[in-house]
């Protein structure tokens, strides 16, 4: 399935993709299997954040050491690689089990037309 990400909000796009990767849109849905559908998303450079999220959204992780908090603003990640923004959003909407990696492998992202 091909999806054009141009001028679409990141969250709405990610929830649509997650639903397809789970297989909830198919009549043959089974929670213990990955869906047979592959998702190709083009023009991720033209995705948008609603409101002030581009300036305010920050992904954080901690190394475990004192002062080891790493922060990655959405604007910086979007400028570096917009595909990773969408991949993080989709990954957060999928169940965290042994099918997570196989489901994410069915997702292909392209910055431009592809």
Phi and psi restraints in degrees (range 20) as a CNS / XPLOR table:
assign (resid 1 and name C) (resid 2 and name N)
       (resid 2 and name CA) (resid 2 and name C) 1.0 -100.3 20.0 2
assign (resid 2 and name N) (resid 2 and name CA)
       (resid 2 and name C) (resid 3 and name N) 1.0 135.1 20.0 2
assign (resid 2 and name C) (resid 3 and name N)
       (resid 3 and name CA) (resid 3 and name C) 1.0 -130.1 20.0 2
assign (resid 3 and name N) (resid 3 and name CA)
       (resid 3 and name C) (resid 4 and name N) 1.0 131.7 20.0 2
assign (resid 3 and name C) (resid 4 and name N)
       (resid 4 and name CA) (resid 4 and name C) 1.0 -96.5 20.0 2
assign (resid 4 and name N) (resid 4 and name CA)
       (resid 4 and name C) (resid 5 and name N) 1.0 120.8 20.0 2
assign (resid 4 and name C) (resid 5 and name N)
       (resid 5 and name CA) (resid 5 and name C) 1.0 -89.9 20.0 2
assign (resid 5 and name N) (resid 5 and name CA)
       (resid 5 and name C) (resid 6 and name N) 1.0 0.6 20.0 2
assign (resid 5 and name C) (resid 6 and name N)
       (resid 6 and name CA) (resid 6 and name C) 1.0 -62.4 20.0 2
assign (resid 6 and name N) (resid 6 and name CA)
       (resid 6 and name C) (resid 7 and name N) 1.0 127.8 20.0 2
assign (resid 6 and name C) (resid 7 and name N)
       (resid 7 and name CA) (resid 7 and name C) 1.0 59.1 20.0 2
assign (resid 7 and name N) (resid 7 and name CA)
       (resid 7 and name C) (resid 8 and name N) 1.0 29.4 20.0 2
assign (resid 7 and name C) (resid 8 and name N)
       (resid 8 and name CA) (resid 8 and name C) 1.0 -112.0 20.0 2
assign (resid 8 and name N) (resid 8 and name CA)
       (resid 8 and name C) (resid 9 and name N) 1.0 142.7 20.0 2
assign (resid 8 and name C) (resid 9 and name N)
       (resid 9 and name CA) (resid 9 and name C) 1.0 -66.1 20.0 2
assign (resid 9 and name N) (resid 9 and name CA)
       (resid 9 and name C) (resid 10 and name N) 1.0 141.4 20.0 2
assign (resid 9 and name C) (resid 10 and name N)
       (resid 10 and name CA) (resid 10 and name C) 1.0 -59.5 20.0 2
assign (resid 10 and name N) (resid 10 and name CA)
       (resid 10 and name C) (resid 11 and name N) 1.0 -46.5 20.0 2
assign (resid 10 and name C) (resid 11 and name N)
       (resid 11 and name CA) (resid 11 and name C) 1.0 -65.2 20.0 2
assign (resid 11 and name N) (resid 11 and name CA)
       (resid 11 and name C) (resid 12 and name N) 1.0 -42.9 20.0 2
assign (resid 11 and name C) (resid 12 and name N)
       (resid 12 and name CA) (resid 12 and name C) 1.0 -67.4 20.0 2
assign (resid 12 and name N) (resid 12 and name CA)
       (resid 12 and name C) (resid 13 and name N) 1.0 -38.3 20.0 2
assign (resid 12 and name C) (resid 13 and name N)
       (resid 13 and name CA) (resid 13 and name C) 1.0 -65.2 20.0 2
assign (resid 13 and name N) (resid 13 and name CA)
       (resid 13 and name C) (resid 14 and name N) 1.0 -43.3 20.0 2
assign (resid 13 and name C) (resid 14 and name N)
       (resid 14 and name CA) (resid 14 and name C) 1.0 -65.3 20.0 2
assign (resid 14 and name N) (resid 14 and name CA)
       (resid 14 and name C) (resid 15 and name N) 1.0 -39.1 20.0 2
assign (resid 14 and name C) (resid 15 and name N)
       (resid 15 and name CA) (resid 15 and name C) 1.0 -68.7 20.0 2
assign (resid 15 and name N) (resid 15 and name CA)
       (resid 15 and name C) (resid 16 and name N) 1.0 -35.2 20.0 2
assign (resid 15 and name C) (resid 16 and name N)
       (resid 16 and name CA) (resid 16 and name C) 1.0 -65.1 20.0 2
assign (resid 16 and name N) (resid 16 and name CA)
       (resid 16 and name C) (resid 17 and name N) 1.0 -43.8 20.0 2
assign (resid 16 and name C) (resid 17 and name N)
       (resid 17 and name CA) (resid 17 and name C) 1.0 -66.1 20.0 2
assign (resid 17 and name N) (resid 17 and name CA)
       (resid 17 and name C) (resid 18 and name N) 1.0 -42.4 20.0 2
assign (resid 17 and name C) (resid 18 and name N)
       (resid 18 and name CA) (resid 18 and name C) 1.0 -61.6 20.0 2
assign (resid 18 and name N) (resid 18 and name CA)
       (resid 18 and name C) (resid 19 and name N) 1.0 -39.4 20.0 2
assign (resid 18 and name C) (resid 19 and name N)
       (resid 19 and name CA) (resid 19 and name C) 1.0 -63.1 20.0 2
assign (resid 19 and name N) (resid 19 and name CA)
       (resid 19 and name C) (resid 20 and name N) 1.0 -40.4 20.0 2
assign (resid 19 and name C) (resid 20 and name N)
       (resid 20 and name CA) (resid 20 and name C) 1.0 -68.9 20.0 2
assign (resid 20 and name N) (resid 20 and name CA)
       (resid 20 and name C) (resid 21 and name N) 1.0 -43.3 20.0 2
assign (resid 20 and name C) (resid 21 and name N)
       (resid 21 and name CA) (resid 21 and name C) 1.0 -65.4 20.0 2
assign (resid 21 and name N) (resid 21 and name CA)
       (resid 21 and name C) (resid 22 and name N) 1.0 -32.7 20.0 2
assign (resid 21 and name C) (resid 22 and name N)
       (resid 22 and name CA) (resid 22 and name C) 1.0 -71.3 20.0 2
assign (resid 22 and name N) (resid 22 and name CA)
       (resid 22 and name C) (resid 23 and name N) 1.0 -24.1 20.0 2
assign (resid 22 and name C) (resid 23 and name N)
       (resid 23 and name CA) (resid 23 and name C) 1.0 88.5 20.0 2
assign (resid 23 and name N) (resid 23 and name CA)
       (resid 23 and name C) (resid 24 and name N) 1.0 13.6 20.0 2
assign (resid 23 and name C) (resid 24 and name N)
       (resid 24 and name CA) (resid 24 and name C) 1.0 -68.8 20.0 2
assign (resid 24 and name N) (resid 24 and name CA)
       (resid 24 and name C) (resid 25 and name N) 1.0 -17.3 20.0 2
assign (resid 24 and name C) (resid 25 and name N)
       (resid 25 and name CA) (resid 25 and name C) 1.0 -86.6 20.0 2
assign (resid 25 and name N) (resid 25 and name CA)
       (resid 25 and name C) (resid 26 and name N) 1.0 -8.2 20.0 2
assign (resid 25 and name C) (resid 26 and name N)
       (resid 26 and name CA) (resid 26 and name C) 1.0 -98.2 20.0 2
assign (resid 26 and name N) (resid 26 and name CA)
       (resid 26 and name C) (resid 27 and name N) 1.0 152.0 20.0 2
assign (resid 26 and name C) (resid 27 and name N)
       (resid 27 and name CA) (resid 27 and name C) 1.0 -72.6 20.0 2
assign (resid 27 and name N) (resid 27 and name CA)
       (resid 27 and name C) (resid 28 and name N) 1.0 -18.9 20.0 2
assign (resid 27 and name C) (resid 28 and name N)
       (resid 28 and name CA) (resid 28 and name C) 1.0 -97.6 20.0 2
assign (resid 28 and name N) (resid 28 and name CA)
       (resid 28 and name C) (resid 29 and name N) 1.0 29.9 20.0 2
assign (resid 28 and name C) (resid 29 and name N)
       (resid 29 and name CA) (resid 29 and name C) 1.0 -63.0 20.0 2
assign (resid 29 and name N) (resid 29 and name CA)
       (resid 29 and name C) (resid 30 and name N) 1.0 131.7 20.0 2
assign (resid 29 and name C) (resid 30 and name N)
       (resid 30 and name CA) (resid 30 and name C) 1.0 -140.8 20.0 2
assign (resid 30 and name N) (resid 30 and name CA)
       (resid 30 and name C) (resid 31 and name N) 1.0 127.9 20.0 2
assign (resid 30 and name C) (resid 31 and name N)
       (resid 31 and name CA) (resid 31 and name C) 1.0 -67.3 20.0 2
assign (resid 31 and name N) (resid 31 and name CA)
       (resid 31 and name C) (resid 32 and name N) 1.0 -17.1 20.0 2
assign (resid 31 and name C) (resid 32 and name N)
       (resid 32 and name CA) (resid 32 and name C) 1.0 -95.4 20.0 2
assign (resid 32 and name N) (resid 32 and name CA)
       (resid 32 and name C) (resid 33 and name N) 1.0 4.2 20.0 2
assign (resid 32 and name C) (resid 33 and name N)
       (resid 33 and name CA) (resid 33 and name C) 1.0 -127.7 20.0 2
assign (resid 33 and name N) (resid 33 and name CA)
       (resid 33 and name C) (resid 34 and name N) 1.0 155.4 20.0 2
assign (resid 33 and name C) (resid 34 and name N)
       (resid 34 and name CA) (resid 34 and name C) 1.0 -82.5 20.0 2
assign (resid 34 and name N) (resid 34 and name CA)
       (resid 34 and name C) (resid 35 and name N) 1.0 153.0 20.0 2
assign (resid 34 and name C) (resid 35 and name N)
       (resid 35 and name CA) (resid 35 and name C) 1.0 -74.1 20.0 2
assign (resid 35 and name N) (resid 35 and name CA)
       (resid 35 and name C) (resid 36 and name N) 1.0 152.9 20.0 2
assign (resid 35 and name C) (resid 36 and name N)
       (resid 36 and name CA) (resid 36 and name C) 1.0 -80.4 20.0 2
assign (resid 36 and name N) (resid 36 and name CA)
       (resid 36 and name C) (resid 37 and name N) 1.0 -5.9 20.0 2
assign (resid 36 and name C) (resid 37 and name N)
       (resid 37 and name CA) (resid 37 and name C) 1.0 -83.9 20.0 2
assign (resid 37 and name N) (resid 37 and name CA)
       (resid 37 and name C) (resid 38 and name N) 1.0 130.9 20.0 2
assign (resid 37 and name C) (resid 38 and name N)
       (resid 38 and name CA) (resid 38 and name C) 1.0 -98.9 20.0 2
assign (resid 38 and name N) (resid 38 and name CA)
       (resid 38 and name C) (resid 39 and name N) 1.0 142.0 20.0 2
assign (resid 38 and name C) (resid 39 and name N)
       (resid 39 and name CA) (resid 39 and name C) 1.0 -114.4 20.0 2
assign (resid 39 and name N) (resid 39 and name CA)
       (resid 39 and name C) (resid 40 and name N) 1.0 125.4 20.0 2
assign (resid 39 and name C) (resid 40 and name N)
       (resid 40 and name CA) (resid 40 and name C) 1.0 -115.8 20.0 2
assign (resid 40 and name N) (resid 40 and name CA)
       (resid 40 and name C) (resid 41 and name N) 1.0 121.3 20.0 2
assign (resid 40 and name C) (resid 41 and name N)
       (resid 41 and name CA) (resid 41 and name C) 1.0 -112.9 20.0 2
assign (resid 41 and name N) (resid 41 and name CA)
       (resid 41 and name C) (resid 42 and name N) 1.0 127.5 20.0 2
assign (resid 41 and name C) (resid 42 and name N)
       (resid 42 and name CA) (resid 42 and name C) 1.0 -113.5 20.0 2
assign (resid 42 and name N) (resid 42 and name CA)
       (resid 42 and name C) (resid 43 and name N) 1.0 160.1 20.0 2
assign (resid 42 and name C) (resid 43 and name N)
       (resid 43 and name CA) (resid 43 and name C) 1.0 57.6 20.0 2
assign (resid 43 and name N) (resid 43 and name CA)
       (resid 43 and name C) (resid 44 and name N) 1.0 49.7 20.0 2
assign (resid 43 and name C) (resid 44 and name N)
       (resid 44 and name CA) (resid 44 and name C) 1.0 -70.4 20.0 2
assign (resid 44 and name N) (resid 44 and name CA)
       (resid 44 and name C) (resid 45 and name N) 1.0 -18.4 20.0 2
assign (resid 44 and name C) (resid 45 and name N)
       (resid 45 and name CA) (resid 45 and name C) 1.0 -64.9 20.0 2
assign (resid 45 and name N) (resid 45 and name CA)
       (resid 45 and name C) (resid 46 and name N) 1.0 -21.1 20.0 2
assign (resid 45 and name C) (resid 46 and name N)
       (resid 46 and name CA) (resid 46 and name C) 1.0 -102.2 20.0 2
assign (resid 46 and name N) (resid 46 and name CA)
       (resid 46 and name C) (resid 47 and name N) 1.0 12.1 20.0 2
assign (resid 46 and name C) (resid 47 and name N)
       (resid 47 and name CA) (resid 47 and name C) 1.0 -67.5 20.0 2
assign (resid 47 and name N) (resid 47 and name CA)
       (resid 47 and name C) (resid 48 and name N) 1.0 158.5 20.0 2
assign (resid 47 and name C) (resid 48 and name N)
       (resid 48 and name CA) (resid 48 and name C) 1.0 -128.1 20.0 2
assign (resid 48 and name N) (resid 48 and name CA)
       (resid 48 and name C) (resid 49 and name N) 1.0 154.1 20.0 2
assign (resid 48 and name C) (resid 49 and name N)
       (resid 49 and name CA) (resid 49 and name C) 1.0 -102.1 20.0 2
assign (resid 49 and name N) (resid 49 and name CA)
       (resid 49 and name C) (resid 50 and name N) 1.0 142.0 20.0 2
assign (resid 49 and name C) (resid 50 and name N)
       (resid 50 and name CA) (resid 50 and name C) 1.0 -85.9 20.0 2
assign (resid 50 and name N) (resid 50 and name CA)
       (resid 50 and name C) (resid 51 and name N) 1.0 154.8 20.0 2
assign (resid 50 and name C) (resid 51 and name N)
       (resid 51 and name CA) (resid 51 and name C) 1.0 63.9 20.0 2
assign (resid 51 and name N) (resid 51 and name CA)
       (resid 51 and name C) (resid 52 and name N) 1.0 -138.7 20.0 2
assign (resid 51 and name C) (resid 52 and name N)
       (resid 52 and name CA) (resid 52 and name C) 1.0 -105.0 20.0 2
assign (resid 52 and name N) (resid 52 and name CA)
       (resid 52 and name C) (resid 53 and name N) 1.0 22.0 20.0 2
assign (resid 52 and name C) (resid 53 and name N)
       (resid 53 and name CA) (resid 53 and name C) 1.0 -62.1 20.0 2
assign (resid 53 and name N) (resid 53 and name CA)
       (resid 53 and name C) (resid 54 and name N) 1.0 -33.4 20.0 2
assign (resid 53 and name C) (resid 54 and name N)
       (resid 54 and name CA) (resid 54 and name C) 1.0 -59.5 20.0 2
assign (resid 54 and name N) (resid 54 and name CA)
       (resid 54 and name C) (resid 55 and name N) 1.0 -35.8 20.0 2
assign (resid 54 and name C) (resid 55 and name N)
       (resid 55 and name CA) (resid 55 and name C) 1.0 -89.2 20.0 2
assign (resid 55 and name N) (resid 55 and name CA)
       (resid 55 and name C) (resid 56 and name N) 1.0 -28.3 20.0 2
assign (resid 55 and name C) (resid 56 and name N)
       (resid 56 and name CA) (resid 56 and name C) 1.0 -103.7 20.0 2
assign (resid 56 and name N) (resid 56 and name CA)
       (resid 56 and name C) (resid 57 and name N) 1.0 -27.1 20.0 2
assign (resid 56 and name C) (resid 57 and name N)
       (resid 57 and name CA) (resid 57 and name C) 1.0 -71.0 20.0 2
assign (resid 57 and name N) (resid 57 and name CA)
       (resid 57 and name C) (resid 58 and name N) 1.0 132.3 20.0 2
assign (resid 57 and name C) (resid 58 and name N)
       (resid 58 and name CA) (resid 58 and name C) 1.0 -138.3 20.0 2
assign (resid 58 and name N) (resid 58 and name CA)
       (resid 58 and name C) (resid 59 and name N) 1.0 130.4 20.0 2
assign (resid 58 and name C) (resid 59 and name N)
       (resid 59 and name CA) (resid 59 and name C) 1.0 -94.0 20.0 2
assign (resid 59 and name N) (resid 59 and name CA)
       (resid 59 and name C) (resid 60 and name N) 1.0 132.1 20.0 2
assign (resid 59 and name C) (resid 60 and name N)
       (resid 60 and name CA) (resid 60 and name C) 1.0 -121.5 20.0 2
assign (resid 60 and name N) (resid 60 and name CA)
       (resid 60 and name C) (resid 61 and name N) 1.0 147.6 20.0 2
assign (resid 60 and name C) (resid 61 and name N)
       (resid 61 and name CA) (resid 61 and name C) 1.0 -146.3 20.0 2
assign (resid 61 and name N) (resid 61 and name CA)
       (resid 61 and name C) (resid 62 and name N) 1.0 155.6 20.0 2
assign (resid 61 and name C) (resid 62 and name N)
       (resid 62 and name CA) (resid 62 and name C) 1.0 -124.4 20.0 2
assign (resid 62 and name N) (resid 62 and name CA)
       (resid 62 and name C) (resid 63 and name N) 1.0 136.7 20.0 2
assign (resid 62 and name C) (resid 63 and name N)
       (resid 63 and name CA) (resid 63 and name C) 1.0 -79.9 20.0 2
assign (resid 63 and name N) (resid 63 and name CA)
       (resid 63 and name C) (resid 64 and name N) 1.0 -17.7 20.0 2
assign (resid 63 and name C) (resid 64 and name N)
       (resid 64 and name CA) (resid 64 and name C) 1.0 102.2 20.0 2
assign (resid 64 and name N) (resid 64 and name CA)
       (resid 64 and name C) (resid 65 and name N) 1.0 -13.0 20.0 2
assign (resid 64 and name C) (resid 65 and name N)
       (resid 65 and name CA) (resid 65 and name C) 1.0 -94.3 20.0 2
assign (resid 65 and name N) (resid 65 and name CA)
       (resid 65 and name C) (resid 66 and name N) 1.0 160.2 20.0 2
assign (resid 65 and name C) (resid 66 and name N)
       (resid 66 and name CA) (resid 66 and name C) 1.0 -61.6 20.0 2
assign (resid 66 and name N) (resid 66 and name CA)
       (resid 66 and name C) (resid 67 and name N) 1.0 131.8 20.0 2
assign (resid 66 and name C) (resid 67 and name N)
       (resid 67 and name CA) (resid 67 and name C) 1.0 72.3 20.0 2
assign (resid 67 and name N) (resid 67 and name CA)
       (resid 67 and name C) (resid 68 and name N) 1.0 17.2 20.0 2
assign (resid 67 and name C) (resid 68 and name N)
       (resid 68 and name CA) (resid 68 and name C) 1.0 -93.8 20.0 2
assign (resid 68 and name N) (resid 68 and name CA)
       (resid 68 and name C) (resid 69 and name N) 1.0 25.9 20.0 2
assign (resid 68 and name C) (resid 69 and name N)
       (resid 69 and name CA) (resid 69 and name C) 1.0 -81.7 20.0 2
assign (resid 69 and name N) (resid 69 and name CA)
       (resid 69 and name C) (resid 70 and name N) 1.0 120.0 20.0 2
assign (resid 69 and name C) (resid 70 and name N)
       (resid 70 and name CA) (resid 70 and name C) 1.0 -104.9 20.0 2
assign (resid 70 and name N) (resid 70 and name CA)
       (resid 70 and name C) (resid 71 and name N) 1.0 132.7 20.0 2
assign (resid 70 and name C) (resid 71 and name N)
       (resid 71 and name CA) (resid 71 and name C) 1.0 -121.0 20.0 2
assign (resid 71 and name N) (resid 71 and name CA)
       (resid 71 and name C) (resid 72 and name N) 1.0 136.8 20.0 2
assign (resid 71 and name C) (resid 72 and name N)
       (resid 72 and name CA) (resid 72 and name C) 1.0 -128.6 20.0 2
assign (resid 72 and name N) (resid 72 and name CA)
       (resid 72 and name C) (resid 73 and name N) 1.0 105.2 20.0 2
assign (resid 72 and name C) (resid 73 and name N)
       (resid 73 and name CA) (resid 73 and name C) 1.0 -68.6 20.0 2
assign (resid 73 and name N) (resid 73 and name CA)
       (resid 73 and name C) (resid 74 and name N) 1.0 149.8 20.0 2
assign (resid 73 and name C) (resid 74 and name N)
       (resid 74 and name CA) (resid 74 and name C) 1.0 -62.3 20.0 2
assign (resid 74 and name N) (resid 74 and name CA)
       (resid 74 and name C) (resid 75 and name N) 1.0 -39.0 20.0 2
assign (resid 74 and name C) (resid 75 and name N)
       (resid 75 and name CA) (resid 75 and name C) 1.0 -63.1 20.0 2
assign (resid 75 and name N) (resid 75 and name CA)
       (resid 75 and name C) (resid 76 and name N) 1.0 -39.4 20.0 2
assign (resid 75 and name C) (resid 76 and name N)
       (resid 76 and name CA) (resid 76 and name C) 1.0 -68.7 20.0 2
assign (resid 76 and name N) (resid 76 and name CA)
       (resid 76 and name C) (resid 77 and name N) 1.0 -43.5 20.0 2
assign (resid 76 and name C) (resid 77 and name N)
       (resid 77 and name CA) (resid 77 and name C) 1.0 -68.3 20.0 2
assign (resid 77 and name N) (resid 77 and name CA)
       (resid 77 and name C) (resid 78 and name N) 1.0 -36.9 20.0 2
assign (resid 77 and name C) (resid 78 and name N)
       (resid 78 and name CA) (resid 78 and name C) 1.0 -64.4 20.0 2
assign (resid 78 and name N) (resid 78 and name CA)
       (resid 78 and name C) (resid 79 and name N) 1.0 -38.4 20.0 2
assign (resid 78 and name C) (resid 79 and name N)
       (resid 79 and name CA) (resid 79 and name C) 1.0 -71.5 20.0 2
assign (resid 79 and name N) (resid 79 and name CA)
       (resid 79 and name C) (resid 80 and name N) 1.0 -36.6 20.0 2
assign (resid 79 and name C) (resid 80 and name N)
       (resid 80 and name CA) (resid 80 and name C) 1.0 -74.0 20.0 2
assign (resid 80 and name N) (resid 80 and name CA)
       (resid 80 and name C) (resid 81 and name N) 1.0 -52.2 20.0 2
assign (resid 80 and name C) (resid 81 and name N)
       (resid 81 and name CA) (resid 81 and name C) 1.0 -159.3 20.0 2
assign (resid 81 and name N) (resid 81 and name CA)
       (resid 81 and name C) (resid 82 and name N) 1.0 102.0 20.0 2
assign (resid 81 and name C) (resid 82 and name N)
       (resid 82 and name CA) (resid 82 and name C) 1.0 -68.0 20.0 2
assign (resid 82 and name N) (resid 82 and name CA)
       (resid 82 and name C) (resid 83 and name N) 1.0 -21.0 20.0 2
assign (resid 82 and name C) (resid 83 and name N)
       (resid 83 and name CA) (resid 83 and name C) 1.0 -65.1 20.0 2
assign (resid 83 and name N) (resid 83 and name CA)
       (resid 83 and name C) (resid 84 and name N) 1.0 -35.3 20.0 2
assign (resid 83 and name C) (resid 84 and name N)
       (resid 84 and name CA) (resid 84 and name C) 1.0 -69.6 20.0 2
assign (resid 84 and name N) (resid 84 and name CA)
       (resid 84 and name C) (resid 85 and name N) 1.0 -28.8 20.0 2
assign (resid 84 and name C) (resid 85 and name N)
       (resid 85 and name CA) (resid 85 and name C) 1.0 -63.0 20.0 2
assign (resid 85 and name N) (resid 85 and name CA)
       (resid 85 and name C) (resid 86 and name N) 1.0 -48.8 20.0 2
assign (resid 85 and name C) (resid 86 and name N)
       (resid 86 and name CA) (resid 86 and name C) 1.0 -69.0 20.0 2
assign (resid 86 and name N) (resid 86 and name CA)
       (resid 86 and name C) (resid 87 and name N) 1.0 -37.3 20.0 2
assign (resid 86 and name C) (resid 87 and name N)
       (resid 87 and name CA) (resid 87 and name C) 1.0 -64.4 20.0 2
assign (resid 87 and name N) (resid 87 and name CA)
       (resid 87 and name C) (resid 88 and name N) 1.0 -40.3 20.0 2
assign (resid 87 and name C) (resid 88 and name N)
       (resid 88 and name CA) (resid 88 and name C) 1.0 -63.2 20.0 2
assign (resid 88 and name N) (resid 88 and name CA)
       (resid 88 and name C) (resid 89 and name N) 1.0 -41.3 20.0 2
assign (resid 88 and name C) (resid 89 and name N)
       (resid 89 and name CA) (resid 89 and name C) 1.0 -65.8 20.0 2
assign (resid 89 and name N) (resid 89 and name CA)
       (resid 89 and name C) (resid 90 and name N) 1.0 -43.3 20.0 2
assign (resid 89 and name C) (resid 90 and name N)
       (resid 90 and name CA) (resid 90 and name C) 1.0 -67.0 20.0 2
assign (resid 90 and name N) (resid 90 and name CA)
       (resid 90 and name C) (resid 91 and name N) 1.0 -42.9 20.0 2
assign (resid 90 and name C) (resid 91 and name N)
       (resid 91 and name CA) (resid 91 and name C) 1.0 -60.3 20.0 2
assign (resid 91 and name N) (resid 91 and name CA)
       (resid 91 and name C) (resid 92 and name N) 1.0 -36.9 20.0 2
assign (resid 91 and name C) (resid 92 and name N)
       (resid 92 and name CA) (resid 92 and name C) 1.0 -69.1 20.0 2
assign (resid 92 and name N) (resid 92 and name CA)
       (resid 92 and name C) (resid 93 and name N) 1.0 -19.4 20.0 2
assign (resid 92 and name C) (resid 93 and name N)
       (resid 93 and name CA) (resid 93 and name C) 1.0 -97.8 20.0 2
assign (resid 93 and name N) (resid 93 and name CA)
       (resid 93 and name C) (resid 94 and name N) 1.0 -5.3 20.0 2
assign (resid 93 and name C) (resid 94 and name N)
       (resid 94 and name CA) (resid 94 and name C) 1.0 -96.6 20.0 2
assign (resid 94 and name N) (resid 94 and name CA)
       (resid 94 and name C) (resid 95 and name N) 1.0 152.2 20.0 2
assign (resid 94 and name C) (resid 95 and name N)
       (resid 95 and name CA) (resid 95 and name C) 1.0 -66.0 20.0 2
assign (resid 95 and name N) (resid 95 and name CA)
       (resid 95 and name C) (resid 96 and name N) 1.0 142.3 20.0 2
assign (resid 95 and name C) (resid 96 and name N)
       (resid 96 and name CA) (resid 96 and name C) 1.0 -88.2 20.0 2
assign (resid 96 and name N) (resid 96 and name CA)
       (resid 96 and name C) (resid 97 and name N) 1.0 83.3 20.0 2
assign (resid 96 and name C) (resid 97 and name N)
       (resid 97 and name CA) (resid 97 and name C) 1.0 -141.6 20.0 2
assign (resid 97 and name N) (resid 97 and name CA)
       (resid 97 and name C) (resid 98 and name N) 1.0 -168.9 20.0 2
assign (resid 97 and name C) (resid 98 and name N)
       (resid 98 and name CA) (resid 98 and name C) 1.0 -70.1 20.0 2
assign (resid 98 and name N) (resid 98 and name CA)
       (resid 98 and name C) (resid 99 and name N) 1.0 -10.2 20.0 2
assign (resid 98 and name C) (resid 99 and name N)
       (resid 99 and name CA) (resid 99 and name C) 1.0 -91.7 20.0 2
assign (resid 99 and name N) (resid 99 and name CA)
       (resid 99 and name C) (resid 100 and name N) 1.0 -1.8 20.0 2
assign (resid 99 and name C) (resid 100 and name N)
       (resid 100 and name CA) (resid 100 and name C) 1.0 -61.4 20.0 2
assign (resid 100 and name N) (resid 100 and name CA)
       (resid 100 and name C) (resid 101 and name N) 1.0 -51.7 20.0 2
assign (resid 100 and name C) (resid 101 and name N)
       (resid 101 and name CA) (resid 101 and name C) 1.0 -63.9 20.0 2
assign (resid 101 and name N) (resid 101 and name CA)
       (resid 101 and name C) (resid 102 and name N) 1.0 -45.8 20.0 2
assign (resid 101 and name C) (resid 102 and name N)
       (resid 102 and name CA) (resid 102 and name C) 1.0 -60.7 20.0 2
assign (resid 102 and name N) (resid 102 and name CA)
       (resid 102 and name C) (resid 103 and name N) 1.0 -34.5 20.0 2
assign (resid 102 and name C) (resid 103 and name N)
       (resid 103 and name CA) (resid 103 and name C) 1.0 -69.5 20.0 2
assign (resid 103 and name N) (resid 103 and name CA)
       (resid 103 and name C) (resid 104 and name N) 1.0 -40.7 20.0 2
assign (resid 103 and name C) (resid 104 and name N)
       (resid 104 and name CA) (resid 104 and name C) 1.0 -68.5 20.0 2
assign (resid 104 and name N) (resid 104 and name CA)
       (resid 104 and name C) (resid 105 and name N) 1.0 -26.3 20.0 2
assign (resid 104 and name C) (resid 105 and name N)
       (resid 105 and name CA) (resid 105 and name C) 1.0 -68.6 20.0 2
assign (resid 105 and name N) (resid 105 and name CA)
       (resid 105 and name C) (resid 106 and name N) 1.0 -20.2 20.0 2
assign (resid 105 and name C) (resid 106 and name N)
       (resid 106 and name CA) (resid 106 and name C) 1.0 -83.6 20.0 2
assign (resid 106 and name N) (resid 106 and name CA)
       (resid 106 and name C) (resid 107 and name N) 1.0 0.2 20.0 2
assign (resid 106 and name C) (resid 107 and name N)
       (resid 107 and name CA) (resid 107 and name C) 1.0 -104.5 20.0 2
assign (resid 107 and name N) (resid 107 and name CA)
       (resid 107 and name C) (resid 108 and name N) 1.0 122.6 20.0 2
assign (resid 107 and name C) (resid 108 and name N)
       (resid 108 and name CA) (resid 108 and name C) 1.0 -117.8 20.0 2
assign (resid 108 and name N) (resid 108 and name CA)
       (resid 108 and name C) (resid 109 and name N) 1.0 129.7 20.0 2
assign (resid 108 and name C) (resid 109 and name N)
       (resid 109 and name CA) (resid 109 and name C) 1.0 -119.9 20.0 2
assign (resid 109 and name N) (resid 109 and name CA)
       (resid 109 and name C) (resid 110 and name N) 1.0 137.6 20.0 2
assign (resid 109 and name C) (resid 110 and name N)
       (resid 110 and name CA) (resid 110 and name C) 1.0 -127.5 20.0 2
assign (resid 110 and name N) (resid 110 and name CA)
       (resid 110 and name C) (resid 111 and name N) 1.0 138.5 20.0 2
assign (resid 110 and name C) (resid 111 and name N)
       (resid 111 and name CA) (resid 111 and name C) 1.0 -68.8 20.0 2
assign (resid 111 and name N) (resid 111 and name CA)
       (resid 111 and name C) (resid 112 and name N) 1.0 -46.9 20.0 2
assign (resid 111 and name C) (resid 112 and name N)
       (resid 112 and name CA) (resid 112 and name C) 1.0 -105.3 20.0 2
assign (resid 112 and name N) (resid 112 and name CA)
       (resid 112 and name C) (resid 113 and name N) 1.0 -147.5 20.0 2
assign (resid 112 and name C) (resid 113 and name N)
       (resid 113 and name CA) (resid 113 and name C) 1.0 -61.6 20.0 2
assign (resid 113 and name N) (resid 113 and name CA)
       (resid 113 and name C) (resid 114 and name N) 1.0 -26.2 20.0 2
